Amino acid sequence: MNIVSIDIETWGLKEGYTLQPWRVKDGEAGIISIALACPATNLCMVCVADTANDGHKFRLKDLCQVKTDTLFVGWNLKFDLSFLIASGFKSYFSQCKFLDGMLLLKRLFQDLPTYALKKTLLKFKDKIPEFVEDYSKDIQFKIGLPKEAYTQEELEALLLYNVRDTVYTYHLIKHLMSLADVATIQQAIRESTASFHFADSWVNGIYLDQVEVERHALTIEQSIATMESFLPKVGLTGDIISSPKQLVDYLQNELKIELTDRTEKGTLSAAQTILKNLCYRYDGYQNKILRLILKYKNLQTELNKFIASARTCGDVAHPEPILNSTYTGRATYSIYHNITTQKTFKNGSVKNVKKEIHTGIPIHQMKRGEMRNVVVAPKGHSIVEIDFCAQEMRLMACVANEKTMIQLFNEEKDLHSYTAAGIAGVSYDEFQGWKKSDPVKYKDARFIGKLTNLSLQYRLSAHSLYKQWHDKYGIVDKTEGDAELAKQAYLKLYSGINLYWQATINFAKANYYVKNLAGRKHMLLDWSYENAWSAEQTAINFPIQSTGAEQKILALYQLKDFIIKEDIKFGWDLHDGLYFYVPDCEMQHDLVKTMIEIVEAIPYEKAWGWKPQVKFPVEAKIGKRWGELKTIS
């Protein structure tokens, strides 16, 4: 395998633009240089920007000396690929495969304090030939066109820095590959190659309807104003709710609520997660006020976080995808860049200060409903959601080898109805008959079955299940005794789940790790009394949720050639779904059908060495607004 390391250096006309690849199209940012290195073949070259021209065009023929069957390696390749795509290299790199050393490192070591390149090089410096520890000490990245911002000497120093980054990264990744088994390397290559889509989506962005943003903002502002006129009647104001100290005092002294959770600084906390938990413990007037406070906080969050972000971004938001961001391997999104800038004070002193530059919207936290309608399809396209049906339940059936679940899925029966029938004490066929004879009763009972399935597979207690019914979904005609009966029915229907819980906990305790169906491991070292329950829950959750993350990466990997050929653009990743911008044309539904067929035919056995016991069907939805997607039959 021919391995070539690649790294770029970038420029920007304004603060933060060096981190914003979408600025390239307007000539506001670009690449200073591309360095390639393959010490095994004595390859080391730098393609330098034509600074006499527009600052970001390169001699493509130089780069294309490297064949596309090469494995390109690098560090945080999503960043490099995004600038390369924006600079006109999309067609070339769409044919390539990649291995991101940072993603490989995260698979090998899950508990490192940082995965930044410079810190990682220092950790493995004895594996890097002729390594110079302080090679980045004197490098300064400046604002403006390279030809104007840098002297020739500074530019040459930057190019040397670029080459060293590339050569050192090559040796580092070769060492990491020596620590990994073949399956782990293959998984990292698939994930790194799928990151091409994330890089492209970062450049393209997420499209916003500012008219809808303002309409939604007005609705929220009116709701806040209505609440603020009521709050004094219960001894509250918006300022009290917004002040952590004042809110703690109010809860303790006025509501007589006992607070025990503390912040990192040791002060009592009334954070939203704590308020939600308090709702489970207190009833009556106290519960009513807690919910009032939570509603006010949620409205303020929507206004200050979602609306403010959308307004800042204008017509297109560019949240940055962070691959392998959680312990399960799922991607998340950052809505701003942290940059360090210098501030000059009146006395002439200069101090480095951190600054947030907002570029995106918190797409992962946008709940279903009207808020999602601010996200729209670009002109000439529709938003298409490709969603794994009952993904985690199907994975639980497979991981636990739960025979009843497997049989029901293979017979294409509705597991939520099956569970609801078990709770109600009737047969599946009799329960399905309620759909015609008593549709309201059927709908309510099936919803209880659905909540029971989705909650209890991860070992939720009957008390927590009851509080979820009562507090989150407003189901007031059920008691805690009903929740206990539901739990007992669930465990009787699916006896393999309880066996799975015990088996995976015992394995994790004995081996200090758990793993998913694709082979990714997660270390569990702390089994102390205080942490035992949390460790057990992680042992239960990880094989399911982490496999789900791998499943979506594999889907993107399999879709790569088709969506590039058909000019379908990846939009974003959320929960069980992948979102795309599909061109509006006569063949649009055929394109979506082919995408479904590709995802449903994922070669799990070839990729992971695992033959699923059930099918993993995919549902597709389409529409012009995210909040109004309709299922495609």
C-alpha positions in Angstrom: 0.0 0.0 0.0 1.4 3.4 -1.0 1.0 5.8 1.9 1.4 9.5 1.5 1.0 12.1 4.2 -0.7 15.4 3.4 -1.0 18.6 5.3 -2.0 22.2 4.4 -1.5 25.7 5.8 -4.2 28.3 5.3 -4.7 32.1 5.2 -7.6 34.4 5.8 -8.4 38.1 5.2 -10.1 38.5 8.6 -9.9 37.0 12.1 -10.9 33.4 12.1 -11.1 33.1 8.3 -8.1 30.7 8.3 -10.4 28.2 9.9 -13.4 28.8 7.6 -13.1 26.9 4.3 -16.3 28.3 2.8 -14.6 31.7 2.6 -12.4 30.3 -0.3 -15.1 30.8 -2.9 -15.2 34.6 -2.2 -11.4 34.9 -2.1 -11.5 35.7 1.6 -9.5 32.6 2.6 -7.3 29.9 1.0 -4.4 27.6 1.1 -0.8 28.9 1.5 0.8 25.5 0.8 0.2 21.8 0.4 2.9 19.4 1.7 3.1 15.8 0.7 5.5 13.3 2.2 6.3 9.6 1.8 9.7 8.9 3.4 9.5 5.3 2.2 9.8 6.5 -1.4 11.8 9.7 -0.7 8.8 11.8 -1.7 8.6 15.2 -0.2 7.2 18.1 -2.1 5.3 21.4 -1.4 2.8 22.9 -3.7 2.9 26.6 -3.0 0.1 29.1 -3.6 0.5 31.5 -6.5 0.7 34.5 -4.2 1.2 36.8 -7.2 -2.3 35.9 -8.4 -5.2 35.3 -6.1 -3.6 33.4 -3.3 -5.3 30.1 -3.4 -4.8 28.4 -6.8 -2.3 25.6 -7.1 -0.5 23.7 -9.8 -3.0 20.8 -9.8 -0.7 18.8 -12.1 1.9 18.6 -9.2 -0.6 17.1 -6.8 -1.9 14.7 -9.5 1.5 13.1 -9.7 0.2 11.1 -6.8 -2.1 8.3 -8.0 -5.6 8.2 -6.6 -5.1 4.6 -5.3 -2.7 6.1 -2.7 -3.8 6.0 0.9 -3.6 9.6 2.0 -2.9 10.0 5.7 -3.0 13.1 7.9 -4.2 14.6 11.2 -7.8 16.0 11.4 -8.1 15.4 7.7 -11.6 16.8 7.6 -10.1 20.3 7.9 -7.5 19.7 5.1 -10.1 18.1 2.9 -12.6 21.0 3.4 -10.1 23.6 2.1 -9.0 21.3 -0.7 -12.6 20.8 -1.8 -13.3 24.5 -1.6 -10.1 25.2 -3.6 -11.1 23.0 -6.6 -9.7 19.6 -5.7 -13.0 17.9 -4.9 -13.1 15.7 -8.1 -9.5 14.5 -7.5 -9.9 13.7 -3.8 -13.4 12.1 -4.3 -11.5 9.1 -5.8 -9.2 8.7 -2.9 -9.1 6.8 0.4 -7.9 8.3 3.7 -6.6 7.5 7.1 -6.9 10.2 9.7 -4.4 9.6 12.5 -6.5 11.4 15.0 -9.5 9.1 14.4 -7.2 6.0 14.6 -5.7 7.3 17.8 -9.2 7.7 19.3 -9.9 4.1 18.5 -6.7 3.0 20.2 -6.8 5.3 23.3 -10.1 6.6 24.5 -9.0 8.5 27.6 -6.3 10.8 26.4 -6.6 14.4 27.7 -6.1 15.7 24.1 -5.8 14.4 20.6 -4.1 17.5 19.2 -1.2 16.8 16.8 1.5 18.7 18.7 0.7 17.0 22.0 0.5 13.6 20.4 3.8 14.0 18.6 5.5 14.8 22.0 3.9 11.7 23.5 5.3 9.5 20.7 8.4 11.6 20.0 10.8 8.6 20.3 9.1 7.1 17.3 9.7 10.1 15.1 13.1 10.2 13.3 15.0 13.5 13.7 12.1 15.1 15.6 12.5 18.7 16.6 10.4 19.4 19.7 10.0 23.2 19.3 9.6 23.3 15.6 6.4 25.3 15.9 7.7 27.8 18.5 8.4 30.8 16.3 5.7 30.2 13.7 3.1 33.0 13.5 -0.1 32.8 11.5 -1.0 36.2 10.1 -4.2 37.8 8.8 -4.2 38.7 5.1 -2.9 37.5 1.7 0.4 35.6 2.1 2.1 37.9 -0.3 1.2 40.9 1.9 1.2 39.5 5.4 4.4 37.5 5.3 8.0 38.4 4.5 9.9 35.9 2.3 11.8 34.7 5.4 8.5 34.1 7.3 6.9 32.4 4.4 9.9 30.0 4.0 9.7 29.2 7.8 6.0 28.5 7.4 6.7 26.1 4.5 9.4 24.3 6.5 6.9 24.0 9.3 4.3 22.6 6.9 6.8 20.0 5.7 7.8 19.0 9.2 4.1 18.6 10.2 3.6 16.3 7.2 6.8 14.2 7.7 6.2 13.8 11.4 2.6 12.9 10.9 3.6 10.2 8.5 5.9 8.5 11.0 3.4 9.0 13.8 0.6 7.3 11.8 2.9 4.5 10.7 3.6 3.8 14.4 -0.1 4.0 15.4 -0.8 1.5 12.6 1.7 -0.9 14.1 -0.2 -0.8 17.4 -3.6 -1.6 15.7 -4.9 -4.8 14.3 -6.0 -5.0 10.7 -9.7 -4.7 11.5 -9.2 -1.5 13.5 -7.1 0.0 10.7 -9.8 -0.9 8.1 -12.5 0.7 10.3 -10.4 3.9 10.7 -9.9 4.0 6.9 -13.7 3.8 6.3 -14.4 6.4 8.9 -11.6 8.7 7.5 -12.8 8.2 4.0 -16.4 9.0 5.0 -15.1 12.2 6.5 -14.8 13.5 2.9 -18.6 13.9 3.1 -18.4 15.8 6.4 -15.7 18.1 4.9 -17.9 18.8 1.8 -20.9 19.4 4.0 -18.9 21.9 6.1 -18.1 23.9 3.0 -21.6 23.8 1.6 -23.3 24.6 4.9 -26.9 24.4 6.2 -29.4 26.7 4.6 -31.6 28.9 6.7 -34.8 30.8 6.1 -34.3 34.2 7.9 -38.0 35.1 7.5 -38.9 31.9 9.4 -36.2 32.7 12.0 -37.8 36.0 12.7 -41.3 34.6 12.8 -40.1 32.0 15.3 -38.2 34.6 17.3 -41.4 36.7 17.6 -43.4 33.7 18.9 -40.7 33.0 21.6 -40.4 36.6 22.6 -44.2 36.9 23.1 -44.2 33.7 25.2 -41.4 35.0 27.3 -43.2 38.3 27.8 -46.4 36.5 28.9 -44.4 34.4 31.4 -42.6 37.4 32.8 -45.9 39.1 33.6 -46.9 36.0 35.6 -43.6 35.2 37.4 -43.9 37.9 40.2 -47.1 36.2 41.3 -45.0 33.2 42.5 -42.1 35.4 43.8 -40.0 35.0 40.7 -38.5 37.2 38.0 -36.5 36.5 34.8 -33.4 37.8 36.6 -33.8 35.4 39.5 -34.2 32.4 37.1 -31.1 33.6 35.0 -28.9 34.0 38.1 -27.6 30.7 39.4 -27.1 32.0 42.9 -30.5 33.7 43.2 -32.2 30.7 41.7 -30.6 28.4 44.3 -31.7 30.8 47.1 -35.2 30.8 45.7 -35.4 27.0 45.5 -34.1 26.5 49.0 -35.9 29.3 50.8 -39.1 29.8 48.9 -39.8 26.3 47.6 -38.1 24.5 50.4 -36.3 22.2 48.0 -33.2 20.4 49.1 -30.3 20.8 46.8 -27.3 18.6 46.9 -25.5 18.8 43.5 -22.6 21.1 43.3 -20.6 22.9 40.6 -16.9 22.3 40.0 -16.2 25.2 42.2 -18.2 23.6 45.0 -21.3 25.9 45.0 -24.8 24.4 45.0 -26.1 24.0 41.4 -29.6 24.5 39.9 -28.6 23.5 36.3 -31.4 22.4 33.9 -30.5 18.7 34.3 -30.8 19.0 38.0 -34.1 20.8 37.7 -35.4 18.0 35.5 -34.4 15.4 38.1 -36.0 17.5 40.9 -39.3 17.2 38.9 -39.1 13.5 39.5 -38.8 14.0 43.3 -41.3 16.8 44.0 -45.0 16.9 43.3 -47.8 19.5 43.7 -47.0 23.2 43.8 -43.2 22.6 43.9 -43.4 20.5 40.7 -45.5 23.2 39.0 -43.0 25.9 39.8 -40.0 23.7 38.8 -41.7 23.2 35.4 -42.4 26.9 35.1 -38.7 27.6 35.6 -37.7 24.9 33.1 -40.1 26.3 30.5 -38.7 29.8 30.9 -35.1 28.6 30.7 -35.9 26.6 27.6 -37.5 29.6 25.9 -34.5 31.7 26.8 -32.2 29.0 25.4 -34.1 28.9 22.1 -33.9 32.7 21.9 -30.3 33.1 23.0 -28.8 30.0 21.5 -30.8 28.9 18.5 -32.2 32.2 17.2 -29.1 34.3 18.0 -26.9 31.7 16.2 -29.3 31.6 13.2 -29.3 35.4 13.0 -25.5 35.6 13.2 -25.1 33.0 10.4 -27.4 34.7 7.9 -28.7 32.5 5.0 -26.1 29.7 5.4 -24.8 28.3 8.7 -21.5 26.3 8.9 -21.5 24.2 12.1 -18.2 22.3 12.2 -18.6 18.5 12.3 -16.4 16.9 14.9 -16.0 13.2 14.0 -15.7 10.6 16.7 -16.6 13.2 19.3 -18.3 11.0 21.9 -17.3 7.9 23.7 -19.6 5.9 21.4 -17.9 7.3 18.3 -20.8 9.6 17.2 -20.2 12.9 15.5 -21.2 16.2 17.0 -21.1 19.8 15.8 -19.5 22.9 17.0 -21.3 26.2 16.5 -18.2 28.4 16.9 -14.4 28.6 16.6 -12.2 29.3 19.5 -9.4 31.6 18.4 -6.6 33.3 20.4 -6.2 37.0 19.6 -4.2 39.8 21.1 -5.7 42.7 22.9 -3.8 45.9 23.5 -4.7 47.9 26.6 -4.4 51.7 27.2 -1.2 51.3 29.1 0.4 49.6 26.0 0.4 46.1 27.5 -0.6 43.2 25.2 -2.5 40.1 26.3 -3.6 37.0 24.5 -7.4 36.5 24.9 -9.7 33.8 23.7 -12.5 34.7 21.4 -15.5 32.8 20.1 -16.5 33.3 16.4 -19.9 31.9 15.8 -20.3 30.1 12.5 -23.1 27.5 13.0 -26.4 26.6 14.6 -26.7 23.9 17.3 -28.2 21.4 15.0 -27.9 18.4 17.4 -30.0 20.2 20.0 -32.8 21.4 17.7 -35.8 19.3 18.8 -38.6 18.2 16.5 -41.1 20.9 15.8 -41.4 24.4 14.5 -37.8 25.4 15.2 -36.6 22.9 12.6 -38.5 24.8 9.9 -35.8 27.4 9.8 -33.6 24.8 8.1 -34.4 24.6 4.4 -33.2 23.0 1.2 -30.9 25.0 -1.1 -32.4 26.1 -4.4 -33.0 23.3 -6.8 -32.8 20.6 -4.1 -34.8 18.8 -1.5 -33.8 17.7 2.0 -33.8 13.9 2.2 -33.5 12.0 5.5 -32.2 8.4 5.3 -33.1 6.9 8.7 -32.5 3.4 10.1 -35.8 2.0 11.3 -35.8 1.0 15.0 -32.0 1.0 14.7 -31.1 0.6 18.4 -33.8 -2.0 19.1 -32.6 -4.1 16.2 -29.1 -3.8 17.4 -30.1 -4.8 20.9 -31.8 -7.9 19.4 -28.6 -8.8 17.7 -26.1 -8.0 20.4 -28.3 -9.7 23.1 -29.2 -12.5 20.7 -32.8 -12.0 22.0 -34.7 -14.8 20.2 -38.2 -13.3 20.5 -37.1 -9.9 19.2 -35.2 -11.5 16.3 -38.2 -13.6 15.4 -40.6 -10.6 15.5 -38.3 -8.4 13.4 -37.9 -11.2 10.8 -41.6 -11.7 10.7 -41.9 -7.9 10.2 -44.2 -7.6 13.2 -44.6 -4.3 15.2 -42.5 -4.7 18.4 -44.2 -1.7 20.1 -47.6 -3.4 19.6 -46.2 -6.7 20.8 -44.9 -5.2 24.0 -48.1 -3.2 24.5 -50.1 -6.5 24.1 -47.9 -8.2 26.7 -48.5 -5.3 29.1 -52.3 -5.4 28.5 -52.3 -9.2 28.8 -53.9 -9.9 25.4 -52.6 -11.6 22.3 -50.8 -9.7 19.6 -53.6 -10.3 17.1 -56.3 -9.2 19.6 -54.3 -6.0 20.3 -53.9 -5.3 16.6 -57.7 -5.6 16.4 -58.0 -2.6 18.6 -56.7 -0.5 15.7 -60.2 -0.8 14.2 -62.4 -1.4 17.1 -61.0 1.2 19.5 -58.3 3.3 17.7 -57.8 5.7 20.7 -57.2 2.9 23.1 -54.8 1.2 20.6 -52.8 4.4 20.0 -52.4 5.1 23.7 -51.5 1.5 24.6 -49.0 1.3 21.7 -47.4 4.5 22.9 -46.9 3.0 26.3 -45.4 -0.1 24.6 -43.0 2.1 22.6 -41.8 4.1 25.6 -41.3 0.8 27.5 -39.2 -0.7 24.7 -37.0 2.3 24.2 -36.5 2.9 27.9 -36.2 -0.5 29.5 -33.6 -1.9 27.0 -31.1 0.2 28.7 -32.1 -0.9 32.2 -34.2 2.0 33.3 -36.0 1.5 36.6 -39.7 1.2 36.9 -39.8 4.4 39.0 -37.9 6.3 36.3 -40.2 4.8 33.6 -43.2 6.1 35.6 -41.7 9.6 36.0 -41.0 9.7 32.3 -44.6 8.8 31.5 -45.9 11.3 34.0 -43.5 14.2 33.7 -42.2 14.1 30.1 -45.2 12.9 28.3 -48.1 13.9 30.6 -49.5 10.5 30.9 -51.3 11.0 34.2 -53.6 8.0 34.3 -50.7 5.6 35.0 -49.3 4.7 38.4 -45.8 3.6 39.5 -47.4 0.2 39.9 -48.3 0.2 36.2 -44.7 1.0 35.4 -43.5 -1.9 37.5 -46.0 -4.2 35.7 -44.8 -2.9 32.3 -41.2 -3.7 33.3 -42.0 -7.2 34.4 -44.0 -7.8 31.2 -41.1 -6.5 29.1 -38.5 -8.8 30.9 -40.9 -11.8 30.5 -41.4 -11.1 26.8 -37.7 -10.6 26.1 -35.9 -12.7 28.6 -32.6 -12.4 26.6 -32.3 -8.7 27.6 -31.7 -9.4 31.2 -29.2 -12.1 30.3 -27.4 -9.6 28.1 -27.2 -7.0 30.9 -25.6 -9.5 33.2 -23.2 -11.0 30.6 -21.9 -7.7 29.3 -21.4 -6.3 32.8 -19.5 -9.5 33.8 -17.4 -9.2 30.7 -16.6 -5.6 31.3 -15.7 -6.2 34.9 -13.4 -9.1 34.0 -11.7 -7.4 31.0 -12.0 -3.7 31.8 -13.5 -2.9 28.4 -16.5 -3.4 26.2 -16.7 -3.5 22.4 -19.2 -3.1 19.7 -20.1 -5.3 16.7 -17.5 -3.5 14.5 -14.7 -4.2 17.1 -14.3 -0.7 18.6 -13.4 -1.0 22.3 -14.2 1.3 25.2 -12.1 1.0 28.4 -13.9 0.8 31.7 -11.3 1.0 34.4 -13.1 2.5 37.4 -15.3 -0.1 39.1 -15.3 1.6 42.5 -18.5 1.5 44.6 -19.2 5.2 43.7 -18.8 4.6 39.9 -20.1 1.0 39.6 -23.6 1.8 38.4 -22.4 4.3 35.9 -19.8 1.8 34.6 -22.5 -0.9 34.3 -24.8 1.4 32.3 -21.9 2.3 30.0 -21.2 -1.4 29.5 -24.8 -2.0 28.5 -25.2 1.1 26.3 -21.9 1.1 24.4 -22.2 -2.0 22.3 -25.6 -0.8 21.0 -25.1 3.0 20.6 -21.5 2.7 19.3 -22.5 0.1 16.7 -25.2 2.5 15.6 -22.5 5.2 15.1 -20.4 2.8 13.1 -23.4 1.8 11.0 -23.9 5.3 9.8 -20.2 5.8 9.0 -20.4 2.6 7.0 -23.5 3.8 5.2 -21.7 7.1 4.2 -18.7 5.0 3.0 -20.9 2.8 0.8 -22.8 5.8 -0.5 -19.7 7.8 -1.5 -19.4 7.0 -5.2 -23.1 7.1 -5.9 -23.8 10.5 -4.3 -20.7 12.1 -5.9 -21.8 10.8 -9.3 -25.3 12.1 -8.9 -24.3 15.4 -7.4 -26.1 14.6 -4.1 -24.7 16.5 -1.2 -24.4 15.3 2.3 -26.0 17.7 4.7 -25.6 16.6 8.3 -25.8 13.7 10.7 -28.2 13.4 13.6 -29.3 10.5 15.8 -30.4 7.6 13.6 -30.5 9.6 10.4 -28.3 11.0 7.7 -29.5 14.1 5.8 -28.8 14.9 2.2 -29.6 17.6 -0.4 -30.9 15.7 -3.4 -31.4 17.5 -6.8 -35.0 18.3 -7.9 -35.5 16.3 -11.1 -37.8 13.7 -12.6 -35.5 10.9 -11.3 -35.4 12.3 -7.7 -37.4 9.4 -6.2 -35.3 6.9 -8.1 -32.2 8.5 -6.7 -33.5 8.2 -3.2 -34.6 4.6 -3.8 -31.1 3.7 -4.9 -29.7 5.4 -1.8 -32.0 3.2 0.3 -31.0 0.1 -1.5 -27.3 0.8 -1.0 -27.7 1.4 2.7 -29.9 -1.6 3.2 -27.3 -3.8 1.4 -24.4 -2.7 3.6 -21.9 -5.6 3.6 -21.6 -6.1 7.4 -20.0 -9.5 7.1 -17.3 -8.2 4.8 -16.7 -5.0 6.7 -17.0 -6.2 10.3 -17.0 -10.0 10.1 -20.6 -10.0 11.5 -23.7 -11.5 9.9 -26.8 -9.8 11.3 -29.6 -11.9 12.6 -32.2 -9.3 11.4 -32.5 -6.9 8.5 -31.9 -3.2 8.9 -34.5 -1.5 6.8 -34.3 2.2 6.0 -37.0 4.8 5.8 -36.6 7.9 3.7 -38.3 11.3 4.2 -38.3 14.3 1.8 -39.3 17.9 1.9 -38.2 21.5 1.5 -38.1 22.2 5.2 -36.5 20.1 7.8 -39.5 20.3 10.1 -41.9 19.2 7.3 -40.3 16.1 5.8 -42.8 13.5 4.6 -42.2 9.7 4.3 -41.5 8.4 0.8 -43.6 5.3 0.2 
